Amino acid sequence: MADTATSPLSRLLTRFAPIEPRETRAVLAAFFLFFLMWAGYFSVRPVRETIGTLLGRDTVADLWVLTAIFSVLIIPIFGTIVARLRRSTFLPSIYGFVAVVLALVGFGMQGEFNPLLGKFFYVFISVLNLFLISMFWSFMLELFDKGQAKRVFGVIFAGGSAGALAGPFVSDMSVGFIGHSGVLFLGASLFVGAILCQRVLLAIWSDRPGAPSTAASEDRPIGGNVLAGITLILRSRYLLGIALFIVGITTVNTLLYFEQLRLVEITFADTTERTRIFARLDWIVQSLTVLSQIFLTGRIASRFGVTTLLTLVPLVMIFGFLGLAASGTFAVLAFVFVIRRWGEYAFVRPGREMLWSPLDKETKYKAKNTVDVPVYRGSDALAAQVNSGIAAAGVGAAGIMMIGAAVAALWGLLGWWLGRQFESGAVTGAPRPVAQESTG
């Protein structure tokens, strides 16, 4: 570890980001784990979208219902795994399971298109998205303490953003040569690489200063009720606040998403041009996100606090929705869209992950996974239905944008309350707050 702390890469990293030399090994391993995991997911996601076009919109709508159902069913399954298995066993095993499933689906897609296999893959990837990222950050919250989270999470998030850039780019460049099956095999290989990075992080976790003298005492199963995540949330105002904060995110995103569909359809008649516009917006967002997560997020959190990360984007979105209500042009939409996604990835998401850092292991794994998967997917589906109902009632686009501004204001107030609870150490109603050890 001393070699890592004094290496040229370490010196470069500590120069441009608020990271201490002793933390660089863990930060780099986490960066590459997130990179490989997210590159693996985003490399195969275009295959999911292609399958969606083959299945048809009505079938895809039904699959979103199944996705929400499986997002709920996965909670007791994950709760059982966390309660009975050591982290050194189940964390790498989950990446291995994903790699095996992707490889098997890849083999199954080498022949004629199988609708049943396509439906399975569509739902699997849709549930996998939120589950993987929730599990990743649960472990990061064990590895880094509250103070470290403010400084290093931005850089670690940059690894995921870089993976989100690299994965679809490689798929775009290679699918013409290796086909859809080859893309799935590529995704499986990236998850195998994630297993190796997870092993490195587990070793760092066991060896850090302040850890128990034996790895076994630290790496024991968490135990507890497999449905404890639900009861923990219902008993805690703080955790309920985080769940409602997620509802705010999904509602704002959904309202803006449907407005985006409307304006793009009106502005661009050619479907190729629409695809080009969507791709261009994605590249702009991801590029801004990577730079911000490396150079800004940690510094903003350390200097101005997590409250700033949680409230900045909601405040901007109030004015964004009001601007869309007043103008309703694609140019304004593109600006608001980029600001919203960039701000969410660069500031809001790291901030909301930091909110979990003062809590105990059971809460970080069980309650967090409950909030990140079924609460997110459920509120996403509910917001879409509410948006359709409002439009069917005759409310125009400007009226819906005004509703979006009000939702953004409530979202910002909730972010302010959560940030104040976190910064003051109050964490009202949260079960058994504990101090985290430093990473060596």
Secondary structure by P-SEA (a helix, b strand, c coil): cccccccaaaaaaaaaccccccaaaaaaaaaaaaaaaaaaaaaaaaaaaaaaaaacaaaaaaaaaaaaaaaaaaaaaaaaaaaccccccaaaaaaaaaaaaaaaaaaaacccccaaaaaaaaaaaaaaaaaaaaaaaaaaaaaccaaaaaccaaaaaaaaaaaaaaaaaaaaaccccccaaaaaaaaaaaaaaaaaaaaaaaaaaaaccccccccccccccccccccaaaaaaaacaaaaaaaaaaaaaaaaaaaaaaaaaaaaaaccccaaaaaaaaaaaaaaaaaaaaaaaaccaaaaaaaccccccccaaaaaaaaaaaaaaacccaaaaaaaaaaaaaaaaacaaaaaaacccccccccccaaaaaaacaaaaaaaaaaaaaaaaaaaacccaaaaaaaaaaaaaaaaaaaaaaaaaaaacccccccbbbbbbbcc
